[in-house]
Amino acid sequence: MYQKGLCMFILLTEMPELPKIGETEEIPQAEAISDTLSEIFKTNIKSSTVDFLIKLLFAAVVFVIGVYVIKLIRKLLVKYLDRSSVPIDNISFIDSIVKILLYLVLIMIIAGNFGIQATSILALIGSAGLTIGLAFQGALSNFAGGILILMTKPFALGDYIIADGSHEGTVVDIAIVHTKLRTVDNRIIIIPNGELAKTTLINTTAERMRKIEILIGISYNEDIDRVRAVINDVLQKDGDVKKDEDIKIFVNKFCNSSVEIGIRVMVDTEKYFETKWRLNENLKKAFDGNGIEIPFDQIDVHIKNDISQEPHQVSS
């Protein structure tokens, strides 16, 4: 009896402890899963950070190399266009367009390194371009005008133009959106290319030679043949008047106080103004030396007195 009791005691002491009510064996498994997910998350964060830093470093290297390549391409392009006798204003315009396009390609390459598709970039640029186009219609109009000026070439650097009859000067710069003119009194006029592309332009230096027209009045009492001979002598003595071109001396019209004589001669374009000023001065001296009268506008007033009429007497 004693031995049976001792055996029962030993069995009870060696039995494992039973779980309490409400406790399960899933708690250690949940903790293990949580620890595993935490380790995976930390590993992924570290891996993503490393990948991002590598991509960022690669993008920086691509950007530096891309900028160098873009400068090299632009330099070679400018040299090629210069050897091809392309006007300097067109060269600068083309260089600006190529620069924008090349930097756009560089941005697309760098964005592709981060997993951004080129189609997404183009779609973004398209939508942004539509928004910007609506907001900056005037600027886009000037840009289109610059391209039109580049294609049609109505003027070049150094030309003297008259725009819409209100602005005139020598072209000193043709940019993407505007053109600069220098006036004779050394002022700078900036005209948007959009306006230049749709307005009336007079290019006074487009041709190698230009015609000078001078109108001068003489008295009705003067001999026209003698006046023509004096004028022709002045023209023949001037070294810049083209003798092989047609020289015209004619009666232009009859004015109230004079007969208007017209003179037309051809000169080199770059000598237009100085030749015209010199001819005006020499003609005046020749007329004075030959006693040819240059009348001025005058009005003869005749007063008629009627002596048959006497003033009325006013009586009070």
C-alpha positions in Angstrom: 0.0 0.0 0.0 2.8 2.3 0.9 4.6 1.5 -2.4 1.5 2.3 -4.5 1.1 5.7 -2.9 4.7 6.5 -3.5 4.4 5.6 -7.2 1.4 7.9 -7.6 3.2 10.8 -6.0 6.1 10.4 -8.4 3.9 10.3 -11.4 2.1 13.4 -10.4 5.3 15.4 -9.9 6.7 14.4 -13.3 3.6 15.3 -15.3 3.9 18.5 -17.4 1.9 21.5 -16.4 -1.4 21.9 -18.2 -2.3 25.2 -19.8 -4.7 27.4 -17.9 -8.1 28.2 -19.1 -8.1 30.8 -21.9 -4.5 30.3 -22.8 -3.5 28.7 -26.1 -0.3 27.6 -27.8 -0.8 30.2 -30.6 0.9 33.0 -28.7 4.5 31.9 -29.3 3.7 31.3 -33.0 2.2 34.9 -33.4 5.3 36.4 -31.8 7.5 34.4 -34.1 5.6 35.6 -37.2 5.7 39.2 -36.0 9.5 39.0 -35.5 9.9 37.4 -38.9 7.8 40.2 -40.6 9.8 42.9 -38.8 13.1 41.4 -40.0 11.8 41.2 -43.5 10.5 44.8 -43.4 13.8 46.1 -42.0 15.7 44.2 -44.7 13.5 45.6 -47.4 13.9 49.1 -46.1 17.7 48.7 -46.1 17.6 47.2 -49.6 15.3 50.0 -51.0 17.5 52.7 -49.4 20.6 51.2 -50.9 18.9 50.8 -54.3 17.6 54.4 -54.2 21.1 55.7 -53.3 22.6 53.7 -56.1 20.1 55.1 -58.6 20.5 58.6 -57.3 24.3 58.3 -57.8 23.8 56.9 -61.3 21.4 59.7 -62.2 24.0 62.3 -61.0 26.7 60.7 -63.1 24.4 60.5 -66.1 23.4 64.2 -65.6 27.1 65.3 -65.5 28.0 63.3 -68.6 24.8 64.4 -70.4 25.5 68.1 -69.8 29.0 67.6 -71.2 27.7 65.7 -74.3 25.0 68.4 -74.9 27.6 71.2 -74.8 29.8 69.1 -77.2 26.9 68.5 -79.6 25.9 72.2 -79.6 29.5 73.3 -80.2 29.8 70.9 -83.2 26.5 72.0 -84.5 27.4 75.7 -84.4 30.7 75.0 -86.2 28.9 73.1 -88.9 26.2 75.8 -89.4 28.9 78.4 -89.5 30.8 76.5 -92.2 27.6 76.2 -94.1 27.3 80.0 -94.3 24.1 80.0 -92.2 23.3 83.6 -90.9 24.5 84.2 -87.4 20.9 85.0 -86.2 19.6 81.7 -87.5 22.5 79.8 -85.8 21.7 81.2 -82.4 18.0 80.4 -82.9 18.7 76.8 -83.9 21.1 76.4 -81.0 18.5 77.4 -78.5 15.9 74.9 -79.9 18.5 72.1 -80.0 19.5 72.9 -76.4 15.9 72.6 -75.2 15.3 69.3 -77.0 18.6 67.7 -75.8 17.9 68.6 -72.1 14.4 67.1 -72.5 15.9 63.8 -73.7 18.4 63.9 -70.8 15.5 64.3 -68.3 13.7 61.4 -69.9 16.7 59.2 -69.6 17.2 60.1 -65.9 13.5 59.5 -65.1 13.7 56.1 -66.8 16.4 55.1 -64.4 13.9 55.6 -61.5 11.3 53.4 -63.3 9.3 56.2 -64.9 8.2 55.3 -68.4 8.9 57.7 -71.3 5.2 57.6 -72.3 4.2 58.8 -68.8 6.6 61.7 -69.2 5.3 62.6 -72.6 1.8 62.5 -71.4 2.7 64.7 -68.5 4.5 67.1 -70.8 1.5 67.1 -73.1 -1.0 67.9 -70.4 1.3 70.5 -68.9 1.9 72.0 -72.3 -1.8 72.4 -72.9 -2.2 74.2 -69.5 0.9 76.4 -70.1 -0.3 77.1 -73.7 -3.6 78.4 -72.5 -1.9 80.5 -69.8 0.9 81.9 -72.1 -0.8 82.3 -75.5 1.1 85.5 -76.2 4.5 83.9 -75.5 3.7 80.9 -77.7 2.6 83.3 -80.4 5.9 85.1 -80.2 7.7 81.7 -80.3 5.9 80.7 -83.4 6.6 84.1 -84.9 10.3 83.5 -84.2 10.2 80.2 -86.1 8.4 81.8 -89.0 11.0 84.6 -89.1 13.7 82.0 -89.1 12.1 80.1 -92.0 11.1 83.1 -94.2 14.1 85.3 -93.4 12.5 88.7 -94.1 15.5 90.4 -92.5 18.9 89.5 -91.0 21.3 91.0 -88.5 22.5 94.5 -89.6 19.4 95.2 -91.8 17.6 98.5 -91.4 13.8 97.7 -91.2 10.6 99.7 -90.7 7.9 97.7 -88.8 4.3 98.8 -89.3 5.4 102.3 -90.2 6.0 103.1 -86.5 9.2 101.4 -85.4 12.4 101.5 -87.4 16.1 100.7 -86.8 19.0 98.4 -87.4 18.4 94.8 -86.3 20.9 93.9 -83.6 19.4 90.7 -82.2 16.9 88.0 -83.2 15.9 85.9 -80.2 13.3 83.2 -79.8 10.5 85.5 -78.7 11.6 89.0 -79.6 13.8 91.1 -82.0 15.9 94.1 -81.0 16.3 97.2 -83.1 18.8 100.1 -82.6 17.5 103.5 -83.7 19.6 106.2 -85.3 19.7 108.0 -81.9 21.1 104.8 -80.2 17.9 103.6 -78.5 16.9 99.9 -78.3 13.4 98.9 -79.4 12.3 95.4 -78.4 9.5 94.0 -80.7 7.7 90.7 -80.0 8.2 88.2 -82.9 4.5 87.6 -83.0 3.9 91.2 -84.0 6.7 91.2 -86.5 5.4 88.0 -88.2 2.0 89.5 -88.9 2.8 93.1 -89.6 4.0 95.0 -92.6 7.8 95.2 -92.8 10.0 97.4 -95.0 13.6 96.2 -95.3 15.5 99.2 -96.6 18.8 97.3 -96.8 17.7 94.1 -98.4 19.1 95.1 -101.8 22.7 96.1 -102.7 21.6 99.4 -104.1 19.0 101.9 -103.1 17.3 104.8 -105.0 17.5 108.4 -103.7 14.6 110.6 -104.5 14.8 114.4 -104.0 12.0 116.9 -104.6 12.9 120.5 -105.0 10.8 123.5 -106.0 11.8 126.3 -108.5 10.2 129.5 -109.5 7.7 129.6 -112.3 10.0 132.2 -113.9 13.0 129.8 -114.2 14.1 128.1 -117.4 13.6 124.3 -116.8 16.3 123.3 -119.2 18.9 125.5 -117.5 17.8 124.1 -114.1 18.1 120.5 -115.4 21.6 121.2 -116.6 22.7 122.6 -113.2 21.2 119.6 -111.4 22.9 117.1 -113.8 26.2 118.8 -113.3 25.9 118.3 -109.5 25.0 114.6 -109.9 27.8 113.9 -112.3 30.4 115.4 -109.9 29.2 113.2 -107.0 31.4 110.1 -106.7 28.7 107.9 -105.0 26.0 108.4 -107.7 25.9 105.3 -110.0 26.5 106.8 -113.4 25.8 103.5 -115.2 22.3 103.5 -113.7 19.4 105.5 -115.0 19.5 109.1 -113.7 16.1 110.9 -113.9 15.5 114.6 -113.7 11.8 115.5 -114.3 9.0 117.9 -113.5 7.0 116.2 -110.8 4.1 118.5 -110.4 3.0 122.2 -110.3 2.5 123.6 -106.9 0.9 126.8 -105.8 4.1 128.8 -105.5 6.6 126.6 -107.4 7.3 124.0 -110.0 8.4 120.8 -108.3 11.5 119.1 -109.9 12.1 115.4 -109.1 15.5 113.8 -109.0 16.1 110.0 -108.8 19.6 108.3 -108.7 21.0 105.0 -107.5 23.6 104.6 -104.8 25.1 101.8 -102.7 22.7 101.0 -99.8 25.3 101.6 -97.1 25.9 105.1 -98.5 22.3 106.1 -98.9 21.9 108.7 -96.1 25.3 110.4 -96.4 24.9 110.7 -100.2 21.4 112.1 -99.9 22.4 114.7 -97.3 25.4 115.7 -99.5 23.3 116.1 -102.6 20.8 118.3 -100.9 23.6 120.6 -99.7 25.4 120.7 -103.1 22.1 121.4 -105.0 21.3 124.4 -102.7 24.8 125.8 -103.3 24.6 125.2 -107.1 21.2 127.0 -107.2 22.5 129.9 -105.2 25.5 130.1 -107.5 23.5 130.2 -110.6 20.8 132.5 -109.3 18.0 129.9 -109.4 15.2 130.8 -107.1 13.8 128.3 -104.6 10.4 129.9 -103.7 8.6 129.4 -100.5 4.9 129.2 -100.0 3.3 132.7 -100.0 -0.1 134.3 -100.2 -0.8 137.5 -102.0 -3.6 139.5 -100.2 -5.4 142.2 -102.2 -7.5 144.7 -100.3 -10.3 146.3 -102.2 -11.7 149.6 -100.9 -15.1 150.8 -102.0 -15.1 154.6 -101.5 -18.7 154.9 -102.5 -19.7 153.5 -99.2 -19.4 155.7 -96.1 -19.7 154.5 -92.5 -23.2 154.8 -91.1 -23.8 157.4 -88.4 -25.2 155.9 -85.2 -27.5 158.3 -83.4 -28.8 157.9 -80.0 
